[in-house]
């Protein structure tokens, strides 16, 4: 287990009550006192801070355009990218089953823990201090949300799904091979309502997820063509 003080240093915030941070990085598989309720609060805090920043940074964009930008920033992939920069997986308290099944790299666990940390900071001090932490962590992603930027495969798939009023695609790591410094990830992308799935591989979760989304888009196009 990594030193929790290192995580505080990376966050740029020192807790008054370190037990709040410990709870934020504790998965339900490890203890009954875990981060689920904190994650609920943190989700709302993060949504508000990102929405406010987008409103201020992009004064000429419509509500719909701002909503798309926010969705791209606070979805699971966006959160996992920040979590990986913090090396958050190394600090998590996980049960034996989750540890053995690769829980330290599981996107849903990383995303939930990050949101729980935002709630923990808010409860430990104030919303304003948490806002500053979020704005620092998301500084570059917030400013990279430029209109006209080429849409990636995951965004294209998300927009297709939203147009059909289905639930968002589910991404799950189903395999990891190779040494830790050069690991190949295999990701499954699923649309539950259509009972369709596709797989992708890449040198990292983000690349593998993009590949899976592209393969699923091609599968959907093929299904539409054959109808």
Helices and strands as residue ranges (DSSP letters): H 4-11, H 18-24, H 36-57, H 63-74, H 76-85, G 88-91, H 96-100, G 103-105, H 107-124, H 127-137, H 139-143, H 153-163, E 170-177, G 180-182, E 184-191, G 192-194, E 196-202, H 205-226
